[in-house]
């Protein structure tokens, strides 16, 4: 095991000037606002979204199913947790009674009155359909409805696709930070 540092960007968006793109939901998908009964579904989507990604090295709990459940429970119990900024996406084939959860985002109002996006994840089989934009738009609407003026997130610098998505939505880089993590080298 070795200690390494991951370069991350803090990105912010001004919610007052943000123009809601109102992205269209693809056929078969539905968005579910936070409900306590969905905590395990959020955790499973988080695990499926991050377990093979670099962020599972930066935050080891994201690469572990039980770690994702603990993390999701911790987020939901935090002061400032906003159900209006926490969403779960589901895909259901036409005519099938049960769907598959495939996207998650969580939002918190931090101690400074800013919207903090905790995690956004889309499972690999559902990427490339605009679901990340939909999750972000839902969370940002929730922050704005709560009266927040700005929102932020952090992203690992190597996650170019996520950075492009955040920039398209209107986020801008405001700071570079470094996260220390122990990494196992094979």
N, C-alpha and C positions, 0 to 999 in steps of 0.2 A: 504494500500500500504506500502511496505517496501523496503528499499534499500538493495541490495545484490551485491555480486561481483562474476563474472564469470571468471574462470580460462581459459585462452586462450594461445595457442602456436603460436609463429611466426615460420614459417617454410620457408626455403630457398632452392633454387636449383641453381647449377652452370650450366649455359646454354652452356658454352664452352665444358664442359665434358659430358653434357647430351647426351645420346644415344636415339634418337627418336625411340620409339617402333613401330611407324606407326600402331596403332591399326586399325583393320578392322571394317568398319562400318557394323552393322547388316543389313540384308535385310529390305527394307522399310524405312530406315532412310536416311536423307540428312542433310548436314551442310550448313548453310548460313552465310557468312561473314557479318559483320556489314553493315547495311544500315539504314538511318534515318527512312525510312518507317516501320521498324520493331521495333521501340522503344516500342510500346504498347504490342507487342508480347513478347519482352524480359521481360517487367514488369509483364505481366500475368504469364509467366512461373516462374519468381522469386516468385511471390505471391503463386502460386500453390505448389512450391517446399519447401517453408519455413514456411507457415502459421501455421502448426502444429508441427514445430520443435523447439528445444531449442533456436535457433538463433532468433526466433521471440520474445523471452523474452529478449535476449541480445540487439537486435536492433528492437524495436517495429514497425518500418516502414515496416519490412519484413512480419509482420502479418496483414498488411492492404493493400488492393488493390491500393488505391490512394497513399499510402505511397510508394509502390513499383514503381509506375509511376513517382512520384516526384524524387525518388532516381535514377531511370534509366535516367531521363532527366538531373539530376545533374551530373551523371557520364559521360554522353555523351558530356557535355559542359566543363568538366574539362580540364585544360591545361594538355597536355601529353596523352589525350585519344588516344588509338591505335585501329583503326578499324581492323587492322590485327590480334589483339589479342582478339577480341570480336566476339563471335559466337553464333548462335542460331541453335538448332537441331529441325528437323521436322520429324514426322512419318506419312507415308501415306500408307494405305492398298492398295494392288494391285488393280488397276482398279478404285479406288476412285479419284475424281477430287480434293478434298480438304484434306489437312493433318491436323495434330495436332502438335502444337509446344510443345516440351517436355524437352528441355535442354537449358541452357544459361550460358555464362561466359563473363566477361568483364575484359579488361586489360588496364592499364594506365602506362605510364613511369613516375615515381615519380621524385621529384626534385634532387635526387641523381643519376639518370640514371639507376634505377632498375625497372624491370617489377613488377607491383603490380596487383595481381589478386584481383578484387573487390568482386566478388561473383561468385560462381559456384553452379548451381542448376539443378537437374533432378527431374521431377515430379514423384510422388510415383508410378504410374502405369508403369513407364518406367525404374525403377531402376533395378540393377542386370544384365544389358546387356552390360556393359563396356562403357556406354555413358559418364560417368565422365572422364574416361581415354582418350576418344576421344576429349572431350572438352579441357582438360588440354593440350594434345598434340598439338591441334590447336593453343591454346593461346601461348604456349611456342615457337612454330614455329614462330608465329607472333612477339614475343619479340625478338627472335634471328634474324629474318629478319630486324628488326628495329635497329640491332646492339647492343642490350643489352647483358650484360654478366651474369647477375643474375636476378632471379625473386623470389618473396616472396608472402606469403599469411598469414592470421591468421585464426585459427580454434579453436572453443570452445573445451576444453579438453574432455568434455563428448561425443563428436561426434566421437566415436571410428571408425566407418566405414569410415568416411572422412579421418581421420588421417592415417588409413591403406592404403587407395587409394593414398594419397599424398606420403607416404613412398614408395609404389610400383613404383610410377612414378620417384622417386629420390629425393624428398624433405626430408630435415632433420630438426629436431627441433633445433632452435638456441637460443630461449629465451621464457620465460614464462611471460605473462602480465596478468593484471587483469582489467576487464571492469566493471565499476559500472553501475547498472541498477535498475530502480524501477520495482518491480514485485508485481502483485496483487495476493494475496492468497485467495483462495475460502474457 
